[in-house]
Amino acid sequence: MKAIQVKVLPATNTKPTRYKAWAEGCKPLVRSEVFDVTNQTHYIAWAFVMEHKWQVYDLLEGQLPNGDWVYIPHELQR
């Protein structure tokens, strides 16, 4: 399983705040803010997991010095 990095892309004149999630060798996922979710980065990390159909039961989270968030997936036992 690979670590998922999530970066906050600030709003511009034409686009709202967005979140970009990616992992090595995977297509990145960019989504706009969801207003009823308190932890936007965690929500986007889960959306990334679901889009790539990973079999995960939990995500550990941490923050890098540059402000990006990192999520480490726990795989389901096979």
C-alpha positions as CSV (number, residue, x, y, z in Angstrom):
1,M,0.0,0.0,0.0
2,K,1.2,3.5,-0.8
3,A,1.1,6.7,1.2
4,I,-1.5,9.3,0.1
5,Q,-0.4,12.9,0.1
6,V,-3.1,15.6,0.2
7,K,-2.4,19.2,-0.7
8,V,-4.8,22.2,-0.2
9,L,-5.1,24.3,-3.4
10,P,-6.2,27.8,-2.3
11,A,-9.1,29.6,-4.0
12,T,-8.5,31.7,-7.1
13,N,-10.6,34.3,-8.8
14,T,-12.2,31.6,-10.9
15,K,-12.0,28.4,-8.8
16,P,-13.0,27.5,-5.2
17,T,-10.6,25.9,-2.7
18,R,-9.6,22.5,-3.9
19,Y,-7.9,19.4,-2.6
20,K,-5.4,17.3,-4.5
21,A,-4.7,13.7,-3.4
22,W,-2.1,11.5,-5.0
23,A,0.2,8.5,-4.5
24,E,3.1,7.2,-6.4
25,G,2.0,5.6,-9.7
26,C,-1.7,6.6,-9.3
27,K,-3.8,9.1,-11.1
28,P,-4.3,12.2,-8.8
29,L,-7.7,13.2,-7.6
30,V,-8.7,16.9,-7.3
31,R,-12.0,17.8,-5.6
32,S,-13.6,21.0,-4.4
33,E,-14.4,21.6,-0.8
34,V,-17.4,19.7,0.8
35,F,-19.1,22.0,3.3
36,D,-20.7,19.4,5.6
37,V,-17.4,17.5,6.3
38,T,-15.3,18.8,9.1
39,N,-12.0,17.2,8.0
40,Q,-11.7,17.9,4.3
41,T,-8.3,16.3,3.8
42,H,-9.4,13.1,5.4
43,Y,-12.6,13.0,3.2
44,I,-10.5,13.5,0.1
45,A,-8.1,10.8,1.1
46,W,-11.0,8.4,1.5
47,A,-12.4,9.4,-1.9
48,F,-8.9,8.6,-3.4
49,V,-9.0,5.2,-1.8
50,M,-12.5,4.5,-3.1
51,E,-11.7,5.7,-6.6
52,H,-8.6,3.4,-6.8
53,K,-10.6,0.5,-5.2
54,W,-8.1,-0.2,-2.5
55,Q,-9.2,-2.6,0.2
56,V,-8.6,-0.4,3.3
57,Y,-10.2,-0.3,6.7
58,D,-8.5,2.7,8.3
59,L,-6.2,5.7,7.5
60,L,-3.5,7.0,9.8
61,E,-2.8,10.7,9.2
62,G,0.1,13.1,9.7
63,Q,1.2,16.4,8.5
64,L,4.4,17.3,6.6
65,P,6.5,20.4,7.4
66,N,5.2,22.1,4.1
67,G,1.6,21.8,5.3
68,D,0.5,18.9,3.2
69,W,-1.3,15.9,4.8
70,V,-0.2,12.3,4.5
71,Y,-2.5,9.3,5.0
72,I,-1.2,5.8,5.5
73,P,-3.8,3.1,4.6
74,H,-4.2,-0.1,6.6
75,E,-5.1,-3.0,4.3
76,L,-7.7,-5.5,5.1
77,Q,-6.2,-8.9,6.0
78,R,-6.2,-11.4,3.2
